[in-house]
Amino acid sequence: MKINCALQRLCSLLSLCMICLTLQSQTSCENRALDFDGVDDHIVLTAPPISGNTPFSVEMWFTSSSTGMNANCVGNFRRLFSLSGPNNVIEFGECGQFLNFRWQNNTGGLGTTQVSPTQLVLNNWYHLAMVYDGSQFQLYLDCVLIFSTPVTSNFNFTQFRLGQWPGALAVNQNWQGRIDEVRMWNGVLSLQQIMDGKTCPPTGMEPNLALYWTMDQGNPGNNNTSITQVLDRSPNNANGNLIQFALNGATSNFVCSQTPLLYPNYNNLELNIGEYPPPHAAISEICSGDPAHFCLSLNGQVPSIPPGTTIQWQYDEGGGWVDETDPDFNGLCFPVNAIEMDCASNSDGYIDRAYRALITAVDPISGDICTYISDTDTLRICCPIGPASVQLTPDDPLCEGDTVDVDVELITSDPFVLTPGPFVMIEWFVNGSNIPGVKNQTAFSFTYNGVTTPSLCFEAIITNCNGKQSLVSSCIVVDPVPKCGTIEGKSSTLVQDPLNPDLYYICPGNDAVIGVATPFEDCIINWQYSFDQVDWFPMGVSNGLQNTNILPSILWPVGATSIFYRIECRPLSDPSGCEPCNSNILEIQLLEAPAMDVITGLNQICKEDGGTLLSVSSPDPDLTYTWLCNGLEVGSGPDYFATQAACYWVEISNGCQVVETDWFCLEICEVIPIISCPLPPNPCVMPGEPIFLTACLSESTCGDNSLFVYEWTWVDELGNPQSATGCELTDVPAEEGTEYTLTIKDSATGCTASSSIFVKPCC
């Protein structure tokens, strides 16, 4: 980690600078700076990597420890840096603790001009960025634009100085303070690029990075006199010469830097890909689908990951870097369960995939974000050999002694096998012996004379780029003559016809199982079905049982009522010279729905009848009849004796289908005689006087009482039977009383009913 960053910031907040400096001198630090004594210390680079006739940018971190002097820059312009050439100069520095800027070329210039709005805080770190776009200069201090000025013509630089102007040594003209992270860029840095990079150490290999001095070579405060240059971390080898530095002690030397760069610095992490499980020996190739172990290290150690740091792994297969989405890629050191590649369209059988990691660190105090890129490691991923087969033409079974010309072809969906190259190999064998002259071929012809063996087998051994092999083969066999057995129904859903054992009945919507009854020999069982016994369709091979599925199915032709099944017993390597044989044919016929029927019988009866017999008109002994009364089951069979007024119907079933008759509604008629008590003029039944009775209010549940026929009967006081008709009766009852009986007949329905009344005169 950068020297105790939290402690440094605490020191800054509390202004305990001396304590912090003491701690720095006693502690090693990852980030260092160069201290300039303000007298004669400076760095010189001849032939700087930016020319000045194209846009460029310069940035660095600095502190100033110069005090006093006035702000008019007369005799006290301390240069932070200068770029110069014949009649060309750019200078940036401070006067009286104010930043100043000056430029001059063959066509014009700008005199020394104050560019900072406020004085610099002594020993405070600032970030400076100067951007030249060919028409103006823009100066940014801590990512804030503080000054811009137009420029005429271009520059021609031959020298870059850090800490000094291009002229001779002069008092109060050299920088006094510290400088760190000096960078030059070919091109214009945007404000966003300045903001993104000011706290993030680059790798040195970024595009357009022309110079990068980290100032990190020496040991802070120690004897560094053997160091003569600050090293350029870019590929341009633009090393700067150290001039007049003491390089020994606490000043004019390398010191610990307190620049707010985000550390730890994850640049140049080394990536190693190894085997999994341990011991993780390094690997350079792997089979797709195999595991691997990934590990990032810095100087041989796996660095820690502070809070807020994230890692995004990437891979490149030649088309640019792509984010790795496999969740196994998680952390700095971890196993990946399976390294996969797309082999479906790969014609080489492998791919070289480069891996790297992007480490994003976040400063928990400032919120600054830095992204670091590890080095790359390339893994060759080999395609596993997919399913393949050997196709032989012809592939019919042979009779022993035949002569055959066979076309042999390797069938595979792997494009890298179809076009074998230096990393994929195919070798061919026949009956275990190598076939010369056909190596790495996927198709060839072969003549075999006088077949005398039970089989003729061709084998291909395919080897992929990882050395793994796959063997595929195909054989032509000599077939015996097939011997057919028989088939029969195997499930309870089938009803066998008593006269025809190959005929079965089934309820629509059911499925059934048919199977082998007697064995089949020397053949492949091929189930077939048909609707006309002319066109047969395949169902399955070699299974002893066959499920018919639900019948009928959507495959059934319109109007079909039967389906036929058989087994075609084919030779073992069909087609061959041996003819197939066929089993017996089973017919499965759909049971038809029962015929619609009707209920016969009287639909109106008298209550005194007690009920009536109802029947289906055309009973069938093979059908089941269930009688229902107002929806409730009341009986079974083709007849039912109905005793209540209700609607009846019958469910007719053949065991799998049910039809219903129309409703048959039965009406039961009842005559209700109603005889009044004696009416005036003799309601109290005075002896010897006539009484008056009426039954005119009698009624029927089915008809009209106007059609009633009334008959009264009684026995008079002499014992003689008497009778009368009509709904009214006048008579003198006997002294001991008389019982009058009324019988009513409904001429509309034929129903009758009787009722009696006993009348006795009062004393």
HURA-V112108 format. One record per run of one state. SS is the DSSP state (a for helix, b for strand, c for the rest). FROM is the first residue (numbers start at 1). TO is the last residue. If there is no record, write none. Layout:
<<SS,FROM,TO> <SS,FROM,TO>>
This chain:
<<c,1,4> <a,5,14> <c,15,16> <a,17,26> <c,27,31> <b,32,37> <c,38,41> <b,42,46> <c,47,55> <b,56,64> <c,65,77> <b,78,85> <c,86,87> <b,88,95> <c,96,97> <b,98,105> <c,106,107> <b,108,114> <c,115,125> <b,126,132> <c,133,135> <b,136,141> <c,142,143> <b,144,150> <c,151,158> <b,159,162> <c,163,173> <b,174,174> <c,175,175> <b,176,186> <c,187,190> <a,191,197> <c,198,208> <b,209,213> <c,214,228> <b,229,230> <c,231,231> <b,232,232> <c,233,239> <b,240,243> <c,244,253> <b,254,256> <c,257,269> <b,270,274> <c,275,281> <b,282,282> <c,283,284> <b,285,287> <c,288,291> <b,292,298> <c,299,300> <b,301,301> <c,302,309> <b,310,316> <c,317,320> <b,321,323> <c,324,332> <b,333,336> <c,337,349> <b,350,362> <c,363,368> <b,369,373> <c,374,376> <b,377,382> <c,383,387> <b,388,393> <c,394,396> <b,397,398> <c,399,403> <b,404,412> <c,413,414> <a,415,418> <c,419,424> <b,425,430> <c,431,432> <b,433,434> <c,435,442> <b,443,448> <c,449,454> <b,455,463> <c,464,468> <b,469,478> <c,479,482> <b,483,483> <c,484,485> <b,486,489> <c,490,493> <b,494,496> <c,497,502> <b,503,506> <c,507,512> <b,513,518> <c,519,520> <b,521,521> <c,522,523> <b,524,530> <c,531,536> <b,537,541> <c,542,544> <b,545,547> <c,548,561> <b,562,570> <c,571,575> <b,576,576> <c,577,580> <b,581,582> <c,583,585> <b,586,590> <c,591,598> <b,599,600> <c,601,603> <b,604,606> <a,607,609> <c,610,611> <b,612,616> <c,617,623> <b,624,629> <c,630,631> <b,632,636> <c,637,638> <b,639,642> <c,643,645> <b,646,653> <c,654,657> <b,658,660> <c,661,663> <b,664,669> <c,670,670> <b,671,672> <c,673,678> <b,679,679> <c,680,685> <b,686,686> <c,687,690> <b,691,694> <c,695,698> <b,699,700> <c,701,704> <a,705,707> <b,708,715> <c,716,720> <b,721,725> <c,726,727> <b,728,731> <c,732,737> <b,738,746> <c,747,751> <b,752,759> <c,760,761> <b,762,762> <c,763,763>>
